[in-house]
């Protein structure tokens, strides 16, 4: 029988690294990025260098555990053990395959995703398919519960990771609709689908962030327009809906200033879209979701002086490891640089760069508790490419070097 290593047996440093890796893999499809360069740098820092190369080809796969109603109604402890075992099997199996990267869904503990880069050579053909078959067998052996699996289309370049993820969502929901066992690939009608391009995405994002509801409604009309002679295949409309939902999610997360409820709601709305059975229903859902996001943007921009800098603060707190200058942050939020600098300092009390450094230092203090993490690794995890720069910044912040700080922790245990 397949043996699962217990979580507590995993070295603390390794566990910290895994958590940061998985968190960022999810952020890749949830956040708004001006370019792929900050993403590439962060991937290298997190020892995910294989994902940072130019011309990378990749796809996503997903698996969802089908839990009987009687187990869902059982005690919280039993449900938690089921979630934990399911996630452990997924991570253990992915760990036996080189360059297959798992990450969970914080909103659904019974679902896991896998980012799978393509590799050249006959021996690497059908990697996703073979991995999924192995994972299904392991889960069947360990848990004796049914699963649904799906693999999305393959794309080239980090600029299109959201396209790949949207196609995976579509394939998974199609699997659930047909209640078929096993796994399913994205349909052939979607294979060449590249909507949205980075240019189209930025144009749509600007439209939403300017809260131009009339133009947005017009875009939806074009998106779901059905010609007299040719019907748009419904799975293509579903794919475009999922892709647009990811864009709306990123904008909602970027501008949320009074909590995280809207961002979570948008992320979970793929289930609502998947339940739609017509083009008109998809259009109506996206219209309502777009309106919610525009209301959040309006709140951040106009309601009170602290709302927008609070949204910037939250964004930086999530992405402290990425290099984001004041100029880049201003561009991301559609502000003048001097205006953002003034508003942020007035709201937080210190300049944006100092605030990011403060977040990094707090994270470094947390990571220094893991004795197995080398200082060079730790520096990368908190966003410093230079160990000397990290040591200097940490000593300025805490009054001690990272080594001295760790030694003091060890003495007090």
N, C-alpha and C positions, 0 to 999 in steps of 0.2 A: 504494500500500500504506500502511496505517496506520503512522505513525511514532510511536515511543515515546521519550519523553525519558529520558535516562539519569539514574539516581538522583543521580550526582555533580554533575549540572548544577543540581540543585535547591538554592536558597539554604539554608544551614544552619539559619537561624532558621525558615524555612518547614517544613523537615523536622522540626525539634523540635516545632513546633506540630502537625503532622500526627500524629506519633507519640503525643503526649499526647491529642489528640482521639480517635484510634482506641482507645487504651487505655481511655479513659473510656467510650466507647460500649459496649465489652465489659463494663466494670465495672457499667454500668447494669443488666444482666441477671444479673450474677454475685453482687452484694453484697446485704446486708440493709440496708435503709434505714428509719428510723423515719418519715420523711415525704418528700415530693417536694421540699421547699424546698432542702435542701442540693444535690440533683441539679440543680435549676433554676439555682441560683447558680453551680455549677461549669460548667454548659453556657454560661452567659453569659461566664464568665471565659475559656473556651476558644473564644470567638467562634462558638459554636453557638447563637446567640440564637434562631434560627428554631425550635429544638426546645424552648425554655423557656416558650412561651406557654401561657396557659390555654386549655382546650378543643381542644388539638392533636389532630388525627387522624393516625394513622401506621400503617404496616405494615412488615414486614421481608420482604426477598427474600434468597435464597441461591443460590450457584452452586458447583458442585463439578466439578473437572477430572478426567476419566477418563484415567488414564495407563496405557498398555499395560504388561504385566508385564515385557517386555524393557527398557523404559525405567526402570522401578522397580528393576530389577536392575543398571542401569548404574552407572558411576562416580558418586561423591558429587558431583563438580563438575557433571556433566551434570544430575543431579537438582536441584541447587541452581539452575542456570540456568533449568530448567523452572519451578520454584516462583517465581523472581523475575520471569520474563517474565509468567507468569499473573497475579501480583498487580499488576504494573505496568499491564497491559491493563485490569484491573478498576478500578484507581484512576484511570487516564487517562480511561476512558469515563465513570465517575461524575462526574469533574471537569468534563465538558462538559454536565452536567445540573445546573441550579440546585437546591440543596437535596436532593441525594441523597448520603448519607453512608456511605462504605464502611468496613469494619473487618475485619481478618483473624481467623483462629482460630489461636492460638498452638500448639494441639495438632495442627493439620492445615493445613499450608501450601498444600494444594490446595483449600481451601475459603475463600470470602469471603462476608461478609454485607453487606447494605445496609439502612440505615434510611431509609425513604421517607415523608416527611410528605405528607398529601393537600393539594391546593390546589383552590380553588374555580374554576369556569369551564370552559366546554366545551373550551378549548384545553389544559386540564390533565387531561382525562379519560384514563383508562387509562395514566397515567404509568409505573406499574410494569411493565405489559405491554410498552409501547413501549421502555422502557429495557432490559428483559431481551432483547428481540428484537435490539436494536442490539448489546448486549454479546456475545450468542451469535455474531453475524455477525463481530464484530471478532476474537473468539477463534478462530473457524474460519479466518479469513483469515491470522491471525498464527501459529497453532500447529498447525492441521490435526488437532486432537484433539477428541474428543467431550466434552460437558459435560452435567450434569443441573442444571436450574434449578427453583426453586420460589418462590412468593409466598404469604405467610401472610395471615391475616385482618386486617382493619382494626379498630383500637380507638380509643377516645377517651380522651385523658389519659395523663400519664406514670405514673399509678398502675397502668396495665395494660400496660406495655411487656413484662413477662414473659409475659403472655397472648399478645400478638402474636408474640413470639419463639418460644414453644412451638408455636404453630400453624404457623410457618414450618418448624420442625424436622420436624413431622409431614408437611407437604407435601413436603419434600425427600426424606424417607425413603420416602414413597409413590412418588415419582418413581423412586427407585433400585430399589424392589421390582418395578415394572412394566417397568423398563429402557427407558422411553420417551424418545425424544429430545425436545428442547424444554423447556418448562416447564409447571408445573401449579399451579393455585390451590388453596387450602384448600377442602375439600369444603363443599357447601352445608349439610350437617348441622352444621357447626362455626361457621357465620357468626354466630349469635347466642350463641355460647359465651362466657361471661364468668367462668367458674370459673377461678381463685379470685378472690373479691373481696378488697380489702385487709383487711376485717374477718375473713374466713375464713382468709386467709393468716396473720394475726397469731395467731389461735387455734391453728391447726395448728403454727405455729412454737413457741409456748409449750409445747404438748404434747410436741414433740420435744425442746426444750431442757430440759424437766423429766424427760426420759428415761422417759416413761410408755409402755412398749412395749405394754402391754395396750390402752390407749386408742388408740394408733396403729394396732394391728392391727384394732381395731374400726372405725376410720375407713376402713381399706382394704376391709374387708368391705362397708361401706356404699357405698364408691366403685365397687366392681365388682359390686354386687348385681344379679342378673338376675331380673326378675319372671317370673311364670308366663306372662303373656300377651304381654309385650313384651320383646324383646331389646334391650339397650343397643347401639347401633351401635359397632362395634369402633374406628372412627376417633375417636369421642368418648372412649372409654376410653384410646386411645393419647394423645390430646391431654391428658387429665387426668394421665396418667402423666408426660408430658414436663413439664407445668406443676409437678407435685409434685417432679419431679427438680430443677428450677431452685431450688425452695425448699430442698431438701436440700443442694444445692450451696452456696447462700448461707450456710446454717448451718454446714456443714463448713468453709468458708473462714473464717468468723468465729471459730470456736473452735479451728482448727488451731494447735497450739503446738509441734509437734515436726517441722515440715517442711510441705511443700505437696503431698505425695503424695495425701492423701485428697481435697483439693479438686480436683485434676486428674483423679483417678479418677472422681469424681462427675460432673464436666463431660463426660467422655468416655463416660459410661454411657448417653447417649442412643442410641448405636449398639446397645448390648445390649438396651435396651427395644424399639428398632425391629425387632429380630430376633424378638421374641415374636409368637406367632400365636394366642394365646388370652387371655381375661380372667384366667384362673388364673395363667398364666405372668407376666403383667404384675404381678399382685398379689404373687407370690412374689419377683420381682426387687425391687420397691419395699420389701417387708418386709425383705429382706436389706440393701438400701442404707440404709434407715432405722436398722437395728440398728448398722451401721457408724458412722453419724453420731452416734447416741446414745452409743456407746462413746467417741468423740472428745470429746463434751461432758462425759462423766463424767471422762475423763482430765484435761481442762482444769480442771474444778471441784474435783476431789478428790485428784488424785494427789500434788501437791506445791504448796508455797506459791507458786512462781514460774510455774506453768503458765498460770493465767488472765491475770495481767498480761502475760505473753508473748503470749498471743492478742490482747489489746488493743493491744499494741505493734505487732504485725504488721498489724492492721486499720488503725491510724493511719498506718503507713508506706505502705500502699496508697492511702489516702484523705486524704493530707496537704492536698490542695487544698480539701477541703470543710470548712466550718465545723462543728465538732462539739465542743460544750462538754463539760466533765467530767460535768455532769448528764445530758446526752444519751448520752454513752458509757456511763455507769452504767446508764441505762435500757435501752440496747441489749443489754448483757450481763447484765441482771438482777441488778445489784448495788446496794448502798447507796452513795451518793456518797462518803461519808467512807471507806468500806472500799476502794473502788477507788483513791481518792487515796493512801491509805496503802500499799496493796499495790503500786501502780505505782511510787511513789517508792522503795520498798524494793527493787524488782526492777531498775529502770532507773537509779536514782540521782538523778533530777531529776523535778519535777512533770510531769504529762501535757502541759500547755500549753507548757512549756518544750521538751519533747521534740518536739512538733509544729513549733515554731518552728525547732528545730535541723534537722529534716528539710527544711523549706522553705528554709532558708539554704544547705544543702548543694546542693539542687536549683538554687537561684539562682546559685551559683558555677558550676555546670555550664552553665547557660543563658547566662551572661554571656560565654561563649566565642563565642557566635553574634553577630557584630557587627551583623547585620541586624535583630535583635530590639530594638525600642525598650524603654526602661525601663518605660514604662506597660504595655506588653504583657507584659513579663517579670513584673512585679508580679502581674498577674492570673493568669498561669500557675502561680505558686507559691502562690496562694491569698489574695492581698491585694487588696482592692478599692480601697484608697487608696495612691497612689504615695508620699505622704509617710510613711505608716505603714510601708511596705516599706523605704524608705530609712533610716528611723530604726532599724528592727529589724536591717537588714543592717549598718549602721555599728556598732551595739552588739555584733553577733556577730563581725565580722571586723576592726573597728578602722578600716575604710575605707568610704567611700561606694561604692555600686555603680559609679558613673562612674569613681572612682579605681581600683577593683579591675579594671575592664575595661581601662583605660589601661595598668595595670601588665602585664596579660596581653599586650596588643598590643606592648609594648616588649620582652617576653621571647621573642616568636616569631621 
